């Protein structure tokens, strides 16, 4: 399985958000990726 390297500054931002929301970093990352993919699909009328 592909395991991408997430840039350190993004990890730091996710960590701060984790502290604020109480959500796991993996959950936050998954939510962000899903929203991004949804927006791209909508922009491309898919």
C-alpha distance matrix in Angstrom:
0.0 3.8 6.4 9.7 13.0 15.5 19.0 21.3 23.9 21.6 20.6 24.4 25.1 22.6 24.2 27.6 26.7 25.3 28.7 30.6 28.8 27.7 24.2 21.1 19.4 16.1 18.4 20.2 17.2 16.0 19.7 20.1 17.3 18.6 22.1 21.3 19.7 22.7 25.1 23.8 24.0 27.5 28.6 27.7 29.4 26.4
3.8 0.0 3.8 6.2 9.8 12.4 15.8 18.4 20.9 18.7 18.1 21.9 22.6 20.5 22.3 25.6 24.8 23.9 27.3 29.0 27.6 26.8 23.4 20.3 18.0 15.1 17.6 18.7 15.4 14.7 18.3 18.1 15.2 17.1 20.2 19.0 17.7 21.0 23.0 21.5 22.3 25.7 26.4 25.6 27.7 25.1
6.4 3.8 0.0 3.8 6.7 9.3 12.8 15.0 17.7 15.7 14.7 18.4 19.5 17.4 18.9 22.3 21.9 20.9 24.1 26.1 24.9 24.1 20.9 17.6 15.1 12.5 15.6 16.5 13.2 13.3 17.0 16.7 14.3 16.8 19.7 18.5 18.0 21.4 23.1 22.0 23.3 26.5 27.1 26.8 29.0 26.7
9.7 6.2 3.8 0.0 3.8 6.2 9.5 12.3 14.7 12.8 12.5 16.2 17.1 15.5 17.5 20.6 20.3 19.9 23.1 24.8 24.0 23.6 20.6 17.7 14.6 12.6 15.5 15.6 12.0 12.8 16.1 15.0 12.8 15.8 18.2 16.5 16.5 20.0 21.2 20.0 21.8 24.8 25.0 25.0 27.5 25.6
13.0 9.8 6.7 3.8 0.0 3.8 6.4 8.8 11.7 10.5 10.1 13.5 14.9 14.0 15.5 18.6 18.9 18.7 21.5 23.5 23.3 22.9 20.4 17.4 14.0 13.0 16.2 15.7 12.4 14.3 17.3 15.7 14.2 17.7 19.6 17.8 18.5 22.0 22.8 21.8 24.0 26.8 26.7 27.0 29.7 28.2
15.5 12.4 9.3 6.2 3.8 0.0 3.8 6.4 8.5 6.8 6.8 10.2 11.3 10.5 12.4 15.2 15.5 15.7 18.5 20.2 20.2 20.2 17.8 15.2 11.5 11.2 14.2 13.0 9.8 12.4 14.9 12.9 12.2 15.9 17.2 15.6 17.0 20.3 20.7 20.2 22.7 25.1 25.0 25.8 28.5 27.3
19.0 15.8 12.8 9.5 6.4 3.8 0.0 3.8 5.6 5.4 6.5 8.9 10.2 10.8 12.5 14.6 15.6 16.4 18.7 20.3 20.9 21.3 19.4 17.2 13.5 14.0 16.8 14.9 12.2 15.3 17.1 14.7 14.5 18.3 19.0 17.1 19.0 22.2 22.0 21.5 24.4 26.5 25.9 27.0 29.9 29.1
21.3 18.4 15.0 12.3 8.8 6.4 3.8 0.0 3.8 5.4 5.0 6.3 8.8 9.8 10.4 12.5 14.3 15.0 16.6 18.6 19.8 20.0 18.7 16.5 12.9 14.4 17.2 15.3 13.3 16.8 18.5 16.3 16.8 20.5 21.0 19.6 21.9 24.8 24.5 24.5 27.4 29.3 28.8 30.2 33.0 32.3
23.9 20.9 17.7 14.7 11.7 8.5 5.6 3.8 0.0 3.8 5.4 5.0 6.3 8.7 9.8 10.8 12.5 14.1 15.6 16.9 18.4 19.3 18.3 16.9 13.3 15.3 17.5 14.8 13.3 17.0 17.9 15.3 16.4 20.0 19.9 18.5 21.2 23.8 23.1 23.3 26.6 28.0 27.3 29.1 31.9 31.6
21.6 18.7 15.7 12.8 10.5 6.8 5.4 5.4 3.8 0.0 3.8 5.3 5.0 6.1 8.5 9.9 10.5 12.0 14.3 15.3 16.1 17.1 15.6 14.2 10.5 12.2 14.1 11.3 9.6 13.2 14.1 11.5 12.7 16.3 16.2 15.0 17.7 20.3 19.8 20.2 23.3 24.8 24.4 26.2 28.8 28.3
20.6 18.1 14.7 12.5 10.1 6.8 6.5 5.0 5.4 3.8 0.0 3.8 5.4 5.0 6.0 8.6 9.7 10.1 12.3 14.2 14.9 15.1 13.7 11.7 8.2 10.2 12.6 10.5 9.3 12.9 14.3 12.6 13.9 17.2 17.7 17.1 19.5 22.0 22.1 22.7 25.4 27.0 27.1 28.8 31.1 30.3
24.4 21.9 18.4 16.2 13.5 10.2 8.9 6.3 5.0 5.3 3.8 0.0 3.8 5.4 5.0 6.3 8.7 9.7 10.7 12.5 14.2 14.7 14.2 13.0 10.0 12.9 14.8 12.3 12.0 15.8 16.5 14.7 16.6 19.8 19.8 19.3 22.1 24.3 24.0 24.9 27.8 29.1 29.0 31.0 33.3 32.8
25.1 22.6 19.5 17.1 14.9 11.3 10.2 8.8 6.3 5.0 5.4 3.8 0.0 3.8 5.4 5.2 6.3 8.6 10.0 10.7 12.2 13.6 13.0 12.6 9.7 12.6 13.6 10.5 10.5 14.3 14.2 12.2 14.6 17.5 16.9 16.6 19.8 21.6 21.1 22.3 25.3 26.2 26.1 28.4 30.6 30.3
22.6 20.5 17.4 15.5 14.0 10.5 10.8 9.8 8.7 6.1 5.0 5.4 3.8 0.0 3.8 5.4 5.0 6.0 8.6 9.7 10.2 11.0 9.7 8.9 6.0 8.9 9.9 7.0 7.5 11.1 11.4 10.1 12.5 15.2 15.2 15.4 18.3 20.0 20.1 21.5 24.0 25.1 25.6 27.7 29.6 28.9
24.2 22.3 18.9 17.5 15.5 12.4 12.5 10.4 9.8 8.5 6.0 5.0 5.4 3.8 0.0 3.8 5.4 4.9 6.3 8.7 9.9 9.8 9.6 8.6 6.5 10.1 11.5 9.4 10.4 13.9 14.3 13.6 16.0 18.5 18.7 19.2 21.9 23.5 23.8 25.3 27.7 28.8 29.4 31.5 33.3 32.6
27.6 25.6 22.3 20.6 18.6 15.2 14.6 12.5 10.8 9.9 8.6 6.3 5.2 5.4 3.8 0.0 3.8 5.4 5.2 6.4 8.7 9.8 10.5 10.9 9.4 13.1 13.6 10.9 12.5 15.9 15.5 14.6 17.5 19.8 19.3 19.9 23.0 24.2 24.1 25.9 28.5 29.1 29.5 32.0 33.8 33.4
26.7 24.8 21.9 20.3 18.9 15.5 15.6 14.3 12.5 10.5 9.7 8.7 6.3 5.0 5.4 3.8 0.0 3.8 5.4 5.0 6.0 7.9 8.0 9.2 8.2 11.5 11.0 8.1 10.4 13.4 12.3 11.8 15.1 16.9 16.1 17.3 20.3 21.2 21.2 23.3 25.7 26.1 26.9 29.4 30.9 30.5
25.3 23.9 20.9 19.9 18.7 15.7 16.4 15.0 14.1 12.0 10.1 9.7 8.6 6.0 4.9 5.4 3.8 0.0 3.8 5.4 5.2 5.1 5.2 6.0 6.0 9.6 9.3 7.5 10.2 12.8 12.4 12.8 15.7 17.3 17.4 18.8 21.4 22.4 23.0 25.0 27.1 27.8 28.9 31.2 32.5 31.7
28.7 27.3 24.1 23.1 21.5 18.5 18.7 16.6 15.6 14.3 12.3 10.7 10.0 8.6 6.3 5.2 5.4 3.8 0.0 3.8 5.7 5.5 7.7 9.0 9.5 13.1 12.9 11.3 14.0 16.6 16.0 16.3 19.4 21.0 20.7 22.2 25.0 25.8 26.2 28.3 30.5 31.0 32.0 34.4 35.8 35.2
30.6 29.0 26.1 24.8 23.5 20.2 20.3 18.6 16.9 15.3 14.2 12.5 10.7 9.7 8.7 6.4 5.0 5.4 3.8 0.0 3.8 6.0 8.3 10.8 11.3 14.7 13.6 11.5 14.6 17.0 15.5 15.7 19.2 20.4 19.5 21.2 24.2 24.6 24.7 27.2 29.3 29.4 30.4 33.1 34.3 34.0
28.8 27.6 24.9 24.0 23.3 20.2 20.9 19.8 18.4 16.1 14.9 14.2 12.2 10.2 9.9 8.7 6.0 5.2 5.7 3.8 0.0 3.8 5.4 8.7 10.1 12.8 11.0 9.4 12.9 14.6 13.0 13.9 17.4 18.0 17.4 19.6 22.3 22.3 22.9 25.6 27.3 27.4 28.8 31.4 32.2 31.7
27.7 26.8 24.1 23.6 22.9 20.2 21.3 20.0 19.3 17.1 15.1 14.7 13.6 11.0 9.8 9.8 7.9 5.1 5.5 6.0 3.8 0.0 3.8 6.7 9.1 11.8 10.3 9.9 13.4 14.9 14.0 15.5 18.5 19.1 19.2 21.5 23.8 24.1 25.1 27.6 29.1 29.5 31.2 33.5 34.3 33.4
24.2 23.4 20.9 20.6 20.4 17.8 19.4 18.7 18.3 15.6 13.7 14.2 13.0 9.7 9.6 10.5 8.0 5.2 7.7 8.3 5.4 3.8 0.0 3.8 6.5 8.4 6.5 6.6 10.1 11.2 10.6 12.5 15.1 15.7 16.2 18.5 20.5 20.9 22.3 24.6 25.9 26.7 28.4 30.5 31.3 30.1
21.1 20.3 17.6 17.7 17.4 15.2 17.2 16.5 16.9 14.2 11.7 13.0 12.6 8.9 8.6 10.9 9.2 6.0 9.0 10.8 8.7 6.7 3.8 0.0 3.8 5.4 5.2 6.3 8.7 9.9 10.7 12.4 14.4 15.4 16.7 18.5 20.1 21.2 22.8 24.5 25.9 27.2 28.8 30.5 31.6 30.1
19.4 18.0 15.1 14.6 14.0 11.5 13.5 12.9 13.3 10.5 8.2 10.0 9.7 6.0 6.5 9.4 8.2 6.0 9.5 11.3 10.1 9.1 6.5 3.8 0.0 3.8 5.4 5.1 6.1 8.5 9.8 10.5 12.2 14.1 15.4 16.4 18.3 19.9 21.1 22.5 24.3 25.8 27.0 28.6 30.1 28.8
16.1 15.1 12.5 12.6 13.0 11.2 14.0 14.4 15.3 12.2 10.2 12.9 12.6 8.9 10.1 13.1 11.5 9.6 13.1 14.7 12.8 11.8 8.4 5.4 3.8 0.0 3.8 5.4 5.0 6.0 8.5 9.8 10.5 12.1 14.2 15.2 16.4 18.1 19.9 21.0 22.4 24.2 25.7 26.9 28.3 26.6
18.4 17.6 15.6 15.5 16.2 14.2 16.8 17.2 17.5 14.1 12.6 14.8 13.6 9.9 11.5 13.6 11.0 9.3 12.9 13.6 11.0 10.3 6.5 5.2 5.4 3.8 0.0 3.8 5.5 5.1 6.1 8.6 9.9 10.5 12.2 14.2 15.4 16.4 18.3 20.0 21.1 22.5 24.3 25.8 26.8 25.1
20.2 18.7 16.5 15.6 15.7 13.0 14.9 15.3 14.8 11.3 10.5 12.3 10.5 7.0 9.4 10.9 8.1 7.5 11.3 11.5 9.4 9.9 6.6 6.3 5.1 5.4 3.8 0.0 3.8 5.5 5.1 6.2 8.6 9.9 10.6 12.3 14.3 15.3 16.6 18.4 20.1 21.2 22.6 24.5 25.7 24.5
17.2 15.4 13.2 12.0 12.4 9.8 12.2 13.3 13.3 9.6 9.3 12.0 10.5 7.5 10.4 12.5 10.4 10.2 14.0 14.6 12.9 13.4 10.1 8.7 6.1 5.0 5.5 3.8 0.0 3.8 5.5 5.1 6.2 8.6 10.0 10.5 12.3 14.2 15.4 16.5 18.3 20.0 21.1 22.6 24.2 22.9
16.0 14.7 13.3 12.8 14.3 12.4 15.3 16.8 17.0 13.2 12.9 15.8 14.3 11.1 13.9 15.9 13.4 12.8 16.6 17.0 14.6 14.9 11.2 9.9 8.5 6.0 5.1 5.5 3.8 0.0 3.8 5.5 5.2 6.1 8.6 9.8 10.5 12.1 14.2 15.4 16.4 18.3 19.9 21.1 22.3 20.6
19.7 18.3 17.0 16.1 17.3 14.9 17.1 18.5 17.9 14.1 14.3 16.5 14.2 11.4 14.3 15.5 12.3 12.4 16.0 15.5 13.0 14.0 10.6 10.7 9.8 8.5 6.1 5.1 5.5 3.8 0.0 3.8 5.5 5.1 6.2 8.6 10.0 10.5 12.3 14.3 15.4 16.5 18.3 20.1 20.9 19.6
20.1 18.1 16.7 15.0 15.7 12.9 14.7 16.3 15.3 11.5 12.6 14.7 12.2 10.1 13.6 14.6 11.8 12.8 16.3 15.7 13.9 15.5 12.5 12.4 10.5 9.8 8.6 6.2 5.1 5.5 3.8 0.0 3.8 5.5 5.2 6.1 8.7 9.9 10.6 12.3 14.3 15.4 16.5 18.5 19.9 19.1
17.3 15.2 14.3 12.8 14.2 12.2 14.5 16.8 16.4 12.7 13.9 16.6 14.6 12.5 16.0 17.5 15.1 15.7 19.4 19.2 17.4 18.5 15.1 14.4 12.2 10.5 9.9 8.6 6.2 5.2 5.5 3.8 0.0 3.8 5.5 5.0 6.1 8.5 9.9 10.5 12.2 14.2 15.3 16.5 18.2 16.8
18.6 17.1 16.8 15.8 17.7 15.9 18.3 20.5 20.0 16.3 17.2 19.8 17.5 15.2 18.5 19.8 16.9 17.3 21.0 20.4 18.0 19.1 15.7 15.4 14.1 12.1 10.5 9.9 8.6 6.1 5.1 5.5 3.8 0.0 3.8 5.4 5.2 6.1 8.6 9.9 10.6 12.3 14.2 15.4 16.3 14.7
22.1 20.2 19.7 18.2 19.6 17.2 19.0 21.0 19.9 16.2 17.7 19.8 16.9 15.2 18.7 19.3 16.1 17.4 20.7 19.5 17.4 19.2 16.2 16.7 15.4 14.2 12.2 10.6 10.0 8.6 6.2 5.2 5.5 3.8 0.0 3.8 5.5 5.1 6.1 8.6 9.9 10.6 12.3 14.3 15.2 14.5
21.3 19.0 18.5 16.5 17.8 15.6 17.1 19.6 18.5 15.0 17.1 19.3 16.6 15.4 19.2 19.9 17.3 18.8 22.2 21.2 19.6 21.5 18.5 18.5 16.4 15.2 14.2 12.3 10.5 9.8 8.6 6.1 5.0 5.4 3.8 0.0 3.8 5.4 5.2 6.2 8.7 9.9 10.6 12.4 14.2 13.7
19.7 17.7 18.0 16.5 18.5 17.0 19.0 21.9 21.2 17.7 19.5 22.1 19.8 18.3 21.9 23.0 20.3 21.4 25.0 24.2 22.3 23.8 20.5 20.1 18.3 16.4 15.4 14.3 12.3 10.5 10.0 8.7 6.1 5.2 5.5 3.8 0.0 3.8 5.4 5.1 6.1 8.6 9.9 10.6 12.1 10.8
22.7 21.0 21.4 20.0 22.0 20.3 22.2 24.8 23.8 20.3 22.0 24.3 21.6 20.0 23.5 24.2 21.2 22.4 25.8 24.6 22.3 24.1 20.9 21.2 19.9 18.1 16.4 15.3 14.2 12.1 10.5 9.9 8.5 6.1 5.1 5.4 3.8 0.0 3.8 5.5 5.2 6.2 8.7 10.0 10.4 9.4
25.1 23.0 23.1 21.2 22.8 20.7 22.0 24.5 23.1 19.8 22.1 24.0 21.1 20.1 23.8 24.1 21.2 23.0 26.2 24.7 22.9 25.1 22.3 22.8 21.1 19.9 18.3 16.6 15.4 14.2 12.3 10.6 9.9 8.6 6.1 5.2 5.4 3.8 0.0 3.8 5.4 5.1 6.1 8.6 9.8 10.1
23.8 21.5 22.0 20.0 21.8 20.2 21.5 24.5 23.3 20.2 22.7 24.9 22.3 21.5 25.3 25.9 23.3 25.0 28.3 27.2 25.6 27.6 24.6 24.5 22.5 21.0 20.0 18.4 16.5 15.4 14.3 12.3 10.5 9.9 8.6 6.2 5.1 5.5 3.8 0.0 3.8 5.4 5.1 6.2 8.6 8.7
24.0 22.3 23.3 21.8 24.0 22.7 24.4 27.4 26.6 23.3 25.4 27.8 25.3 24.0 27.7 28.5 25.7 27.1 30.5 29.3 27.3 29.1 25.9 25.9 24.3 22.4 21.1 20.1 18.3 16.4 15.4 14.3 12.2 10.6 9.9 8.7 6.1 5.2 5.4 3.8 0.0 3.8 5.5 5.1 6.0 5.1
27.5 25.7 26.5 24.8 26.8 25.1 26.5 29.3 28.0 24.8 27.0 29.1 26.2 25.1 28.8 29.1 26.1 27.8 31.0 29.4 27.4 29.5 26.7 27.2 25.8 24.2 22.5 21.2 20.0 18.3 16.5 15.4 14.2 12.3 10.6 9.9 8.6 6.2 5.1 5.4 3.8 0.0 3.8 5.4 4.9 6.1
28.6 26.4 27.1 25.0 26.7 25.0 25.9 28.8 27.3 24.4 27.1 29.0 26.1 25.6 29.4 29.5 26.9 28.9 32.0 30.4 28.8 31.2 28.4 28.8 27.0 25.7 24.3 22.6 21.1 19.9 18.3 16.5 15.3 14.2 12.3 10.6 9.9 8.7 6.1 5.1 5.5 3.8 0.0 3.8 5.5 7.8
27.7 25.6 26.8 25.0 27.0 25.8 27.0 30.2 29.1 26.2 28.8 31.0 28.4 27.7 31.5 32.0 29.4 31.2 34.4 33.1 31.4 33.5 30.5 30.5 28.6 26.9 25.8 24.5 22.6 21.1 20.1 18.5 16.5 15.4 14.3 12.4 10.6 10.0 8.6 6.2 5.1 5.4 3.8 0.0 3.8 5.5
29.4 27.7 29.0 27.5 29.7 28.5 29.9 33.0 31.9 28.8 31.1 33.3 30.6 29.6 33.3 33.8 30.9 32.5 35.8 34.3 32.2 34.3 31.3 31.6 30.1 28.3 26.8 25.7 24.2 22.3 20.9 19.9 18.2 16.3 15.2 14.2 12.1 10.4 9.8 8.6 6.0 4.9 5.5 3.8 0.0 3.8
26.4 25.1 26.7 25.6 28.2 27.3 29.1 32.3 31.6 28.3 30.3 32.8 30.3 28.9 32.6 33.4 30.5 31.7 35.2 34.0 31.7 33.4 30.1 30.1 28.8 26.6 25.1 24.5 22.9 20.6 19.6 19.1 16.8 14.7 14.5 13.7 10.8 9.4 10.1 8.7 5.1 6.1 7.8 5.5 3.8 0.0
